[in-house]
């Protein structure tokens, strides 16, 4: 499994369904958020790479999590978890506009 997909899977295990208080205890207050519905956390990975973890909040609980990869501050890939159409991760390469998925068996 792709290393970044595995990282998102770990975030899903740790935070999906948890309260916003739990997320704040673990990661601190988000530096960026849209109202109280979407929270953004950025993590530096090596010198030129960054990951942005996006928490989607409903009724003060995390209902979904996505990841955006950055290279030199430019978004390069989005990774989402799709549970509605079978358990799989959807990825979009933002530079080449290609989409692909990994199905979890």
C-alpha positions, 0 to 999 in steps of 0.5 A: 500500500502507498505510504501516504495512503497508509498514513491516511488510513492511520488517521482514519483509525485514530480520529474518525468518529472522535469528537473535536475535543479529542482532535484538539487534545491530540493535534492542538487547535487547527491553524486554518478552519472554515467555521466549525465544519472543516479543520486543516492541519499541516505537517512538514515531511522532509524539507520540500514536502508537506501534508495537509490533513483535512477533518470534516466535522459534523455535530462536533465529530469527525465524519471524514478525513482527507489528505493533500500532499504539497511539493514546494507549497504546490498541491500535488495529490489528494487522497480520500477514503470512500466507504460508500462504494466499497472500502477504497481510497481515491487519489487524484494527481493534481499535476497530471489530472489522473485519478486512481483508486486502491480497493481494500480487501 
